[in-house]
Amino acid sequence: MLVSALTGEGMERLLSEIEGRIASTRIVLDLLLDGSDGAGISWLHRNTEVLAKAVKDDGSVAMTVRADKTKAATVRARFSA
C-alpha cells in the first residue's frame, strides 16, 4: 500500500486498514454507569478506547468502549458488563 507524503493520496485506505487490524483484536462493550461514578468514567477513559458516551435523561451515562481481551475482562468484572 502506497501513501503520498505530498498529496496524502492513499491515506484513507491506510487508516482504514489500521483501524480494521486494531478492531479485530479488541472487544466492544456497551455499559451503563451511574452518572455520579466519575472515578469509573475516568478509569474507562484511561484504560479503554471510548467510542461513544451519552448522558441519559435519568442522569446515567451510556458508554460504548473498545478494549483488548485482558482489559475487557477487567471492564466486565468492574462494571458488570
N, C-alpha and C positions, 0 to 999 in steps of 0.2 A: 504494500500500500504506500503510495507516494503522497506527500504533503508539500505544498509550495510554501516556503518561508516568505516569499514576496507577496503572493496573492492570497494565501490561505486556502487555495484550492485543495480539496481532499480532507480538510479539517473536520467537516461534519461527519464524514464516513469514519474517520479515525476516532472521533469522540463516541460515535455510536458503537463502534467495536469495543472500545474500552469499557463503556457502560454495560454492554452485554456480558463481557467477561466478569466484571465485578458482580453484577446481579446474579450470575449463575452460581456463585459461591456463597451467597447471602440469603437470609430468610427475612421475609416481610411479615411484620406483626402489626395488628390493629389493637390499640389499647384505649381504655377509658380510665382516666385518672381523676381523682378529686382535685378540683381547682386550687385547693389550698396546699397541695403537695408540691410546693416549689422545689424541694430537695429532689424529689423523684423526677420532675420535669427537667431540672438541671442535669441530673445524672444521665438521663436519656440523651440530652444534647451532647454531653461529653463522651458517651460510650457507644452511641449508635448514630446512624445517619437518619435524621428526622426528615421524612419525605412530605409529611403534611401534619398540620396542627390546627385545631379549631376549638374555640370555646363555645360550648352549648348553652342553651337558654337557662339550664339549671346550674350553670357555673362549672360543670365538669369539663374536662379537656380531653378531646378525642385526638389521638396521635397515631400516625402510621410511621413506623420506623423500620429500618433495614439494618440487620446485624449479621456478623459471621456466626457460624454454628455454635461456638463456645459462648459468645455473648448472648445469643438468642436463648440459650438455656438459662442463663442468669436473669435475663429480662423476664422470661416466663415465670421463674421462681419468685422474683421480686414483685412483679406486677400481676400475677395470676392470669397470665395470657394463655 
